[in-house]
Amino acid sequence: MHPRIVSSLYLVIALFAASFAAEQSRPNIVWIYADDHAYQAISAYDDRFKDLAPTPNIDRLAKEGAIFRNSYVSNSICGPARATILTGLHSHKNNVPKNGMPMDFSNPTFPGILRNSGYATALYGKWHLKVAPQGFDDWKIMKGQGRYFSQDYRVKTSQGEKEERIEGYSPDTVTRMTIDFLEANAGKGKPVMVMCQFKSPHGPWSPAIRNLDFLKDVEIPEPPTFYDDHEGRVAAGKAQMTILKTMREGFHLKGDPDSAHYDRLGPEQHKQAIESLAYENRHLASGKLKGDDLKREKYQRYIHDYLRCVKANDENVGRILDYLEESGLAENTIVCYSSDQSFYLGEHGWYDKRFMYHQSFFTPLLIRWPGEIQPGTEVNAMVQNIDMAPTFLSIGGADVPATMQGVDLRPVFKGAMPKDWRKSLYYHFYESEGNQHLVAKHEGVYDGRFKLIHFYELGEWEFFDREIDPYELNNRINDPHYQDTISRLKSELTRLKSQYEVQVPKD
């Protein structure tokens, strides 16, 4: 062969090898997203259930990576939170301010941009944004809210999509899909980004059959604010999300196999489920409980099943981490665990989310990135779910659209606090019409200590000093000692609304 031809071949091979190496050097991204997973139910965050229901696999991400101590949502409701993650935009900009609205793909999304820049992308599990996903090489999404057992999925095909029923417990099957995609694609020349999105622990809380006896007969302590009377907080007093009055027996507290999603089980597992339900519901079924006794029993039923669902999430995080270690992918893979928002586990006598109060505003975020995030890092900088899209694009070496409102989190991955980091956060909940829980629309600002909330439909303001009132029980809006601080926060709220181009709501 002519020397020039040989030289040209070597050059082509070298260029190909360099290109392959460059692609391989970009990290894989595994985004594990729970639904309604309260930070209180992650033992890395809170000691409340640490001895009773620890989460050792999720905790591994904190030990081997970073735990974010000031992570918040911009709108505490499922569909809008998912649109925010995809777009890096607040709800008024991504056009999904309420549940039940379709995803608006006129806005660029981080999966689509990563795919165009060379990533293999996939989405499995809960979607909750109506229209078919875009920007993914592969997807299997639950229909609607999804079920816990024998889930019906919308599945991407070369012609569009088809419907397919996939047997098994949904967190297990979503994890299996995620690992299968990693196995088929990671390390093959393209970096991988996969979104593994659990239904759990969203209600109705239906544990895996293997976990039905977990916490059996264990009495779980109620939170300190369990008997909160909501005095001084008008919107809280109007909300219909109390464990005593709103939590429904037979649905939230499952009374039959159908409401528990157990109707598609085989005969043996169905029998186990019926026996477990009968035993767990024995006190409620007596009809003798009233008042605080009924409230306490409802709480026990609720929290047992909720924590059993969390256990399955933790088990499946362990499966993913073990696979990454065994396959040799762990060193070049970022693993994130978060939730669309946190959840009330009896605080203020509630379940559900929506409010800007701490248990639904704060949300867990844990990230492991070997070589880039030191094990045991604690990030105290204020971050928000609008930040995930620009962060993933930055990590993947892709350009971040100027329209995205979040910021790249990489500067705080070392635990440092940049001098120019944000000093406050904006929040807005839009969904009062048709909202079964009657949570009034509201917006607010939080600076890490002080929180100002405007329930503009009701013409009410609330102000909390979380340093001395971490449970947010005392509305100090009329306290003369805080008027300068309140005035400052009102100005900051105005500034944030201008920065994010929020339309001014009417009282």
Backbone torsions as a table, in degrees:
resi	resn	phi	psi	omega
1	MET	NA	141.0	-178.0
2	HIS	-62.8	138.2	-178.4
3	PRO	-55.0	-35.9	-180.0
4	ARG	-65.4	-37.8	178.7
5	ILE	-66.1	-44.3	178.6
6	VAL	-59.7	-44.5	180.0
7	SER	-61.2	-41.1	179.7
8	SER	-65.6	-39.4	178.6
9	LEU	-62.6	-43.8	178.6
10	TYR	-61.4	-38.5	179.8
11	LEU	-64.4	-43.8	179.1
12	VAL	-62.5	-44.3	-179.9
13	ILE	-62.9	-41.6	-179.4
14	ALA	-64.6	-42.9	179.1
15	LEU	-64.1	-41.3	178.1
16	PHE	-62.9	-43.7	-179.8
17	ALA	-63.4	-40.7	179.4
18	ALA	-64.9	-41.3	178.5
19	SER	-64.3	-42.9	179.5
20	PHE	-61.6	-44.0	-179.3
21	ALA	-63.8	-39.4	179.5
22	ALA	-63.3	-42.4	178.1
23	GLU	-63.0	-44.0	-178.4
24	GLN	-65.9	-27.4	-177.5
25	SER	-72.7	-22.7	176.4
26	ARG	-72.5	132.3	-172.4
27	PRO	-71.9	149.5	167.7
28	ASN	-72.5	152.6	-179.4
29	ILE	-127.7	121.2	175.1
30	VAL	-115.0	113.2	-178.4
31	TRP	-103.8	109.4	179.0
32	ILE	-102.5	118.4	-169.7
33	TYR	-124.4	114.9	178.0
34	ALA	-89.6	170.4	178.2
35	ASP	-118.7	114.7	178.3
36	ASP	67.6	31.6	178.9
37	HIS	-85.5	105.9	-179.9
38	ALA	-67.4	137.9	177.5
39	TYR	-60.4	-28.8	-179.4
40	GLN	-62.4	-22.2	-178.0
41	ALA	-97.9	20.8	171.9
42	ILE	-120.4	117.3	-171.4
43	SER	-67.3	-20.1	174.5
44	ALA	-67.5	-23.7	-179.1
45	TYR	-96.8	-34.8	-166.8
46	ASP	-146.3	139.6	179.7
47	ASP	-84.6	-2.4	-170.2
48	ARG	-55.6	-44.2	-178.8
49	PHE	-114.2	14.2	-170.7
50	LYS	-57.2	-41.8	-178.3
51	ASP	-81.7	-25.4	-176.5
52	LEU	-92.2	-42.7	-173.4
53	ALA	-142.3	67.3	-179.3
54	PRO	-68.8	161.1	178.3
55	THR	-123.4	73.2	-171.7
56	PRO	-63.1	-31.8	-177.3
57	ASN	-78.0	-41.3	174.0
58	ILE	-64.8	-38.8	177.6
59	ASP	-60.8	-28.1	177.9
60	ARG	-58.2	-35.2	179.9
61	LEU	-64.3	-35.2	176.8
62	ALA	-71.0	-42.0	-178.5
63	LYS	-69.4	-35.9	-176.1
64	GLU	-99.1	-2.2	-179.2
65	GLY	-147.8	-128.8	-174.5
66	ALA	-125.0	142.8	170.7
67	ILE	-111.8	131.5	-177.8
68	PHE	-96.7	116.7	-173.3
69	ARG	-88.4	-11.1	179.7
70	ASN	-136.1	63.1	-178.3
71	SER	-106.8	129.1	-172.4
72	TYR	-136.9	161.3	174.5
73	VAL	-101.4	162.9	178.8
74	SER	-98.4	-13.1	-178.7
75	ASN	-164.1	108.7	-168.4
76	SER	-84.1	75.1	177.5
77	ILE	-159.4	150.6	-162.4
78	CYS	-60.9	-63.7	-175.7
79	GLY	-58.9	-50.6	178.1
80	PRO	-57.3	-37.8	178.6
81	ALA	-63.0	-38.9	-179.6
82	ARG	-68.1	-39.6	176.6
83	ALA	-64.1	-35.7	178.9
84	THR	-66.2	-43.4	177.6
85	ILE	-58.2	-43.9	-176.1
86	LEU	-68.9	-37.1	-169.7
87	THR	-104.9	-20.1	-173.6
88	GLY	70.4	24.9	-176.6
89	LEU	-124.0	146.3	169.9
90	HIS	-63.9	162.6	-172.2
91	SER	-58.5	-38.2	-177.6
92	HIS	-69.1	-17.4	178.6
93	LYS	-98.3	-31.6	-179.9
94	ASN	-87.2	-4.2	174.3
95	ASN	67.3	24.9	172.5
96	VAL	-130.0	69.1	-178.0
97	PRO	-78.9	-16.6	-174.6
98	LYS	-133.5	158.7	172.0
99	ASN	-63.2	154.6	176.8
100	GLY	84.5	4.5	-179.0
101	MET	-102.7	146.2	-178.9
102	PRO	-77.1	149.5	174.8
103	MET	-62.2	136.7	179.4
104	ASP	-101.5	105.0	-177.2
105	PHE	-88.0	13.2	169.7
106	SER	-71.4	-19.0	173.8
107	ASN	-89.1	137.7	176.3
108	PRO	-65.4	145.8	179.1
109	THR	-119.3	151.8	-177.7
110	PHE	-65.5	-36.4	177.4
111	PRO	-62.5	-40.5	-180.0
112	GLY	-63.9	-41.1	179.6
113	ILE	-68.3	-42.4	177.8
114	LEU	-62.7	-39.8	179.0
115	ARG	-61.9	-43.7	179.5
116	ASN	-66.5	-22.3	-179.0
117	SER	-95.2	5.8	172.6
118	GLY	115.8	1.5	177.9
119	TYR	-83.0	145.7	165.1
120	ALA	-86.6	127.7	-170.7
121	THR	-125.1	145.0	179.1
122	ALA	-150.6	156.3	178.4
123	LEU	-138.5	128.5	179.2
124	TYR	-135.5	135.4	174.0
125	GLY	112.2	-143.6	-175.2
126	LYS	-72.9	136.1	-178.4
127	TRP	-118.4	-59.9	171.3
128	HIS	65.1	25.2	179.5
129	LEU	-126.9	23.6	168.9
130	LYS	65.6	-70.2	-173.7
131	VAL	-73.3	162.9	179.1
132	ALA	-63.5	140.9	177.3
133	PRO	-62.1	152.8	174.1
134	GLN	-127.8	151.6	178.0
135	GLY	92.3	13.3	-177.3
136	PHE	-124.6	138.6	174.1
137	ASP	-70.2	-31.1	-180.0
138	ASP	-146.8	145.1	173.0
139	TRP	-154.8	146.9	170.2
140	LYS	-136.9	115.7	-173.7
141	ILE	-122.6	143.3	178.3
142	MET	-66.9	144.1	174.1
143	LYS	-74.6	125.8	177.2
144	GLY	59.5	-135.4	180.0
145	GLN	-71.6	-20.3	-179.2
146	GLY	86.9	166.0	177.9
147	ARG	-123.1	164.6	176.9
148	TYR	-85.5	-31.2	-175.9
149	PHE	-124.2	140.4	176.2
150	SER	47.1	65.8	-173.2
151	GLN	-74.5	141.5	170.2
152	ASP	-90.7	124.9	-177.0
153	TYR	-115.4	148.3	162.4
154	ARG	-90.4	125.4	-171.2
155	VAL	-120.7	130.9	177.6
156	LYS	-67.0	135.9	174.8
157	THR	-131.0	171.2	179.0
158	SER	-66.0	-23.8	179.3
159	GLN	-94.9	-8.2	-176.9
160	GLY	148.1	-96.3	176.3
161	GLU	-157.2	162.1	175.2
162	LYS	-138.4	168.9	176.0
163	GLU	-104.8	138.2	-177.5
164	GLU	-144.7	132.7	174.5
165	ARG	-91.3	126.7	-178.2
166	ILE	-115.3	119.4	-176.2
167	GLU	-70.9	154.5	175.1
168	GLY	114.8	176.2	179.2
169	TYR	-82.8	127.3	-164.6
170	SER	-58.2	-41.6	176.4
171	PRO	-60.0	-33.9	178.3
172	ASP	-68.4	-43.7	-176.4
173	THR	-70.5	-37.3	178.1
174	VAL	-64.5	-39.1	177.1
175	THR	-64.7	-41.5	178.6
176	ARG	-61.4	-43.4	177.2
177	MET	-59.4	-43.4	-178.8
178	THR	-62.0	-47.4	-179.9
179	ILE	-65.8	-38.9	178.0
180	ASP	-61.1	-40.8	179.8
181	PHE	-67.4	-42.2	177.4
182	LEU	-61.3	-43.9	-178.5
183	GLU	-63.2	-36.8	-176.9
184	ALA	-80.7	-20.7	-170.0
185	ASN	-124.6	-37.3	-174.8
186	ALA	-67.9	139.9	-179.6
187	GLY	77.4	9.8	-177.4
188	LYS	-106.4	17.4	177.5
189	GLY	112.9	-22.5	177.2
190	LYS	-117.4	139.8	169.6
191	PRO	-69.8	159.7	-173.8
192	VAL	-121.3	139.3	169.0
193	MET	-126.7	118.1	-179.2
194	VAL	-128.7	135.2	178.5
195	MET	-104.7	112.6	-178.4
196	CYS	-104.8	104.9	-167.1
197	GLN	-118.8	103.8	-178.0
198	PHE	-74.8	148.5	166.7
199	LYS	-74.5	-36.8	-174.2
200	SER	-73.7	149.4	2.5
201	PRO	-98.2	46.5	175.3
202	HIS	-66.8	147.9	177.3
203	GLY	-73.4	164.0	-7.2
204	PRO	-69.3	130.7	-168.3
205	TRP	-72.9	106.0	-173.4
206	SER	-119.7	100.7	-176.7
207	PRO	-67.5	157.3	168.9
208	ALA	-61.2	147.3	-179.3
209	ILE	-55.8	-36.9	-178.8
210	ARG	-64.8	-19.4	-176.7
211	ASN	-108.5	11.0	-177.5
212	LEU	-60.4	-33.4	-177.2
213	ASP	-93.4	-0.5	177.0
214	PHE	-64.2	129.5	-178.5
215	LEU	68.8	14.3	-179.9
216	LYS	-58.4	129.8	178.2
217	ASP	64.7	13.7	176.3
218	VAL	-92.5	124.7	177.1
219	GLU	-86.1	124.9	-176.0
220	ILE	-101.5	127.9	-177.7
221	PRO	-61.5	144.0	175.9
222	GLU	-78.9	154.8	178.0
223	PRO	-71.0	161.4	-176.7
224	PRO	-59.6	-28.2	-177.2
225	THR	-99.1	20.0	-175.9
226	PHE	-57.3	-33.4	-177.0
227	TYR	-104.6	23.6	178.0
228	ASP	-54.5	131.0	179.0
229	ASP	-95.8	3.2	175.6
230	HIS	62.9	21.2	-180.0
231	GLU	-61.7	136.2	178.4
232	GLY	82.3	1.3	-179.5
233	ARG	-129.1	96.1	-170.9
234	VAL	-62.3	-47.5	-176.6
235	ALA	-64.9	-38.7	178.7
236	ALA	-63.1	-38.2	179.6
237	GLY	-67.5	-26.8	-179.5
238	LYS	-85.1	-19.4	-172.9
239	ALA	-65.6	139.9	178.9
240	GLN	-107.5	73.5	177.8
241	MET	-145.3	31.9	-179.6
242	THR	-83.5	146.6	178.4
243	ILE	-63.7	-38.9	-176.7
244	LEU	-70.0	-50.7	-169.1
245	LYS	-98.5	-28.9	-171.3
246	THR	-102.9	-32.0	-178.4
247	MET	-67.4	119.6	-170.6
248	ARG	-91.8	127.9	171.3
249	GLU	-71.5	139.0	-178.0
250	GLY	95.7	-19.0	175.4
251	PHE	-124.2	-74.6	176.2
252	HIS	-59.5	-46.5	176.2
253	LEU	-103.4	93.9	-162.9
254	LYS	-59.9	128.9	-179.4
255	GLY	-108.8	-10.6	-178.4
256	ASP	-151.1	160.5	-176.5
257	PRO	-61.7	-30.6	-179.7
258	ASP	-65.3	-48.3	-178.9
259	SER	-66.5	-22.3	179.7
260	ALA	-88.3	1.8	-176.0
261	HIS	67.2	21.9	179.7
262	TYR	-93.3	3.3	-173.3
263	ASP	-71.7	-13.5	180.0
264	ARG	-104.2	13.6	179.6
265	LEU	-80.5	159.2	172.7
266	GLY	-71.6	167.4	-173.3
267	PRO	-55.3	-43.7	-175.9
268	GLU	-68.2	-46.4	180.0
269	GLN	-68.9	-34.8	177.4
270	HIS	-61.5	-40.4	177.9
271	LYS	-63.9	-43.0	177.4
272	GLN	-60.2	-41.0	-178.5
273	ALA	-65.5	-44.6	-179.7
274	ILE	-62.4	-43.1	-179.9
275	GLU	-65.3	-39.6	178.7
276	SER	-66.1	-44.6	179.3
277	LEU	-61.0	-43.2	-179.2
278	ALA	-61.6	-41.7	-179.4
279	TYR	-69.1	-47.1	-176.8
280	GLU	-65.0	-32.9	-175.8
281	ASN	-93.0	7.6	-170.8
282	ARG	-60.6	-37.6	-178.4
283	HIS	-74.0	-41.9	177.9
284	LEU	-64.9	-37.8	-176.7
285	ALA	-66.9	-19.5	-179.2
286	SER	-66.7	-25.1	-179.1
287	GLY	72.6	7.8	-174.9
288	LYS	-93.8	-13.8	-174.2
289	LEU	-83.2	138.3	179.4
290	LYS	-138.3	158.9	171.4
291	GLY	54.9	-133.2	-176.6
292	ASP	-63.2	-31.6	177.6
293	ASP	-63.3	-41.9	178.4
294	LEU	-66.9	-42.4	179.3
295	LYS	-60.5	-45.0	-179.6
296	ARG	-63.9	-40.9	-179.7
297	GLU	-68.9	-39.6	175.9
298	LYS	-60.1	-41.8	179.3
299	TYR	-61.2	-43.9	179.6
300	GLN	-61.2	-43.3	178.2
301	ARG	-62.6	-45.4	-179.3
302	TYR	-61.6	-54.5	-171.0
303	ILE	-69.5	-31.5	176.8
304	HIS	-62.4	-50.9	-178.1
305	ASP	-68.2	-36.7	178.0
306	TYR	-59.7	-48.9	-178.1
307	LEU	-68.8	-28.0	174.9
308	ARG	-67.1	-37.3	176.6
309	CYS	-68.7	-38.9	175.9
310	VAL	-60.4	-38.1	180.0
311	LYS	-57.8	-39.3	178.8
312	ALA	-66.8	-39.0	175.1
313	ASN	-57.6	-48.2	-177.9
314	ASP	-62.8	-41.9	177.9
315	GLU	-58.1	-40.7	-176.6
316	ASN	-77.9	-30.0	169.7
317	VAL	-60.1	-41.1	176.5
318	GLY	-60.0	-40.3	178.4
319	ARG	-61.7	-42.7	-179.7
320	ILE	-66.7	-45.2	-179.7
321	LEU	-64.0	-39.7	178.5
322	ASP	-64.7	-41.8	178.5
323	TYR	-61.4	-44.6	-179.1
324	LEU	-61.0	-39.5	178.1
325	GLU	-66.4	-47.5	-175.5
326	GLU	-66.8	-31.3	-177.2
327	SER	-86.8	-7.7	-177.3
328	GLY	80.5	9.7	-178.0
329	LEU	-89.0	-13.8	-169.7
330	ALA	-58.4	-39.8	-173.3
331	GLU	-66.0	-24.5	-179.1
332	ASN	-118.0	33.0	-178.7
333	THR	-132.9	128.6	173.0
334	ILE	-89.1	129.9	176.0
335	VAL	-118.8	126.0	179.5
336	CYS	-119.5	141.6	171.6
337	TYR	-126.3	129.2	178.3
338	SER	-153.3	-176.6	178.9
339	SER	-139.4	157.1	179.3
340	ASP	-64.9	-25.1	169.5
341	GLN	-173.0	170.9	173.0
342	SER	-84.0	-162.4	-169.0
343	PHE	-158.8	151.5	176.2
344	TYR	-83.7	122.4	177.1
345	LEU	-108.9	57.2	-180.0
346	GLY	94.7	-13.2	176.8
347	GLU	-59.7	137.5	-176.5
348	HIS	60.3	16.4	-178.1
349	GLY	75.8	18.8	-170.4
350	TRP	-113.7	165.5	155.7
351	TYR	-125.1	-179.3	179.4
352	ASP	82.9	-157.6	-169.2
353	LYS	-146.4	-128.0	168.5
354	ARG	80.5	-47.3	-176.1
355	PHE	-71.3	161.1	173.0
356	MET	-82.8	-0.1	175.0
357	TYR	-63.4	158.8	-162.5
358	HIS	-56.0	-44.2	-171.0
359	GLN	-68.5	-13.2	174.7
360	SER	-116.9	-12.2	177.5
361	PHE	-85.4	-48.7	175.5
362	PHE	-70.8	141.6	179.7
363	THR	-143.3	146.5	-176.5
364	PRO	-68.8	145.8	172.1
365	LEU	-150.1	119.4	178.0
366	LEU	-132.1	134.7	-175.9
367	ILE	-135.9	128.5	173.0
368	ARG	-113.1	127.4	177.8
369	TRP	-144.1	91.3	-176.2
370	PRO	-55.4	135.0	179.0
371	GLY	87.4	-20.5	-178.4
372	GLU	-114.9	-33.2	176.7
373	ILE	-116.8	121.7	-179.0
374	GLN	-70.6	140.0	177.7
375	PRO	-55.8	138.7	177.7
376	GLY	79.3	15.2	179.7
377	THR	-69.5	136.4	173.1
378	GLU	-113.7	123.2	179.6
379	VAL	-103.1	117.1	-179.4
380	ASN	-101.5	-6.8	176.8
381	ALA	-62.4	145.5	177.7
382	MET	-75.0	122.2	178.8
383	VAL	-125.4	161.7	-176.4
384	GLN	-142.6	160.1	-175.4
385	ASN	-65.5	-16.1	172.7
386	ILE	-65.3	-14.2	-175.1
387	ASP	-85.2	-15.1	-172.1
388	MET	-69.0	-42.0	-177.9
389	ALA	-61.3	-52.4	178.5
390	PRO	-63.2	-30.8	178.5
391	THR	-65.9	-46.7	179.8
392	PHE	-64.2	-37.5	178.4
393	LEU	-66.1	-42.0	177.7
394	SER	-62.4	-44.8	178.7
395	ILE	-60.5	-39.7	-177.8
396	GLY	-82.9	3.7	177.6
397	GLY	73.0	22.8	-179.7
398	ALA	-104.9	156.0	178.5
399	ASP	-70.7	139.4	177.4
400	VAL	-94.0	121.2	178.9
401	PRO	-57.0	139.9	-179.7
402	ALA	-63.8	-20.3	-178.5
403	THR	-76.1	-18.7	-179.3
404	MET	-65.9	137.3	-174.4
405	GLN	-95.6	-13.3	177.5
406	GLY	-81.5	177.2	179.6
407	VAL	-125.1	156.2	177.5
408	ASP	-68.7	126.2	-178.2
409	LEU	-85.1	-4.4	-175.3
410	ARG	-57.6	-35.3	178.6
411	PRO	-61.5	-20.7	-179.8
412	VAL	-102.9	3.3	-179.6
413	PHE	-63.7	-21.6	179.2
414	LYS	-86.4	-2.8	-178.2
415	GLY	90.7	-3.6	-180.0
416	ALA	-79.1	163.2	178.5
417	MET	-117.3	99.7	178.7
418	PRO	-58.2	144.8	-176.6
419	LYS	-60.7	-33.0	-176.3
420	ASP	-95.0	15.7	-178.9
421	TRP	-69.3	153.1	-178.3
422	ARG	-55.1	147.5	-179.7
423	LYS	-110.2	-3.7	-178.2
424	SER	-157.3	164.5	-178.6
425	LEU	-129.6	148.3	177.5
426	TYR	-107.4	140.6	179.7
427	TYR	-134.5	146.0	177.5
428	HIS	-154.0	122.9	176.1
429	PHE	-110.7	128.1	-167.0
430	TYR	-112.2	2.3	-155.5
431	GLU	-108.1	42.1	-175.1
432	SER	-75.3	-35.2	-178.8
433	GLU	-66.5	123.2	179.2
434	GLY	72.9	6.8	179.9
435	ASN	-79.7	113.7	-174.6
436	GLN	-62.2	-22.0	-177.5
437	HIS	-93.5	-1.4	174.2
438	LEU	54.7	39.1	173.4
439	VAL	-85.4	120.9	-176.0
440	ALA	-69.5	148.6	174.0
441	LYS	-56.5	142.7	177.4
442	HIS	-160.3	157.9	173.5
443	GLU	-134.0	164.5	-178.1
444	GLY	-169.8	175.1	-179.7
445	VAL	-134.2	144.5	179.9
446	TYR	-137.6	132.8	-177.5
447	ASP	-114.1	16.2	-179.7
448	GLY	99.1	-19.2	173.9
449	ARG	-131.9	-51.4	-175.8
450	PHE	-98.8	140.5	179.8
451	LYS	-128.1	128.0	178.0
452	LEU	-118.7	125.5	-178.4
453	ILE	-123.2	135.1	178.0
454	HIS	-115.9	109.1	173.7
455	PHE	-88.5	83.4	-166.9
456	TYR	-70.7	-22.8	173.5
457	GLU	-67.3	-33.8	-176.2
458	LEU	-94.8	-9.5	-176.2
459	GLY	68.4	31.1	-176.3
460	GLU	-119.9	144.3	174.6
461	TRP	-118.1	147.4	172.8
462	GLU	-133.1	145.6	-178.4
463	PHE	-140.0	132.0	-178.0
464	PHE	-130.5	140.8	171.2
465	ASP	-103.5	97.2	-172.5
466	ARG	-71.3	-14.6	177.5
467	GLU	-67.4	-39.7	179.9
468	ILE	-104.9	-8.6	-177.9
469	ASP	-138.1	65.3	-175.0
470	PRO	-63.8	-21.3	179.3
471	TYR	-87.3	-2.5	178.0
472	GLU	54.9	55.8	-179.9
473	LEU	-101.3	-21.4	-172.1
474	ASN	-116.9	107.1	177.5
475	ASN	-77.6	111.3	-175.7
476	ARG	-102.6	28.5	-176.3
477	ILE	-61.0	-27.8	-178.9
478	ASN	-105.2	7.9	179.5
479	ASP	-72.8	120.0	-176.8
480	PRO	-61.3	-25.6	-178.1
481	HIS	-70.1	-17.3	-175.2
482	TYR	-109.9	6.6	-171.7
483	GLN	-64.2	-35.0	177.4
484	ASP	-66.5	-40.5	178.9
485	THR	-66.3	-41.7	178.6
486	ILE	-62.7	-42.4	178.1
487	SER	-61.9	-41.4	178.3
488	ARG	-63.1	-42.6	-179.4
489	LEU	-68.8	-34.1	176.0
490	LYS	-64.0	-39.7	176.5
491	SER	-65.8	-39.0	178.7
492	GLU	-67.5	-36.1	175.9
493	LEU	-61.7	-43.6	177.7
494	THR	-62.1	-42.1	-179.6
495	ARG	-64.1	-44.8	179.7
496	LEU	-62.9	-39.9	179.0
497	LYS	-64.7	-34.5	175.7
498	SER	-69.9	-43.0	179.8
499	GLN	-60.2	-43.9	-176.5
500	TYR	-92.9	3.1	177.1
501	GLU	57.0	52.5	178.9
502	VAL	-89.2	131.7	175.3
503	GLN	-67.8	133.0	-176.0
504	VAL	-69.1	119.5	178.0
505	PRO	-73.1	151.5	179.0
506	LYS	-91.3	144.3	173.5
507	ASP	-68.5	NA	NA
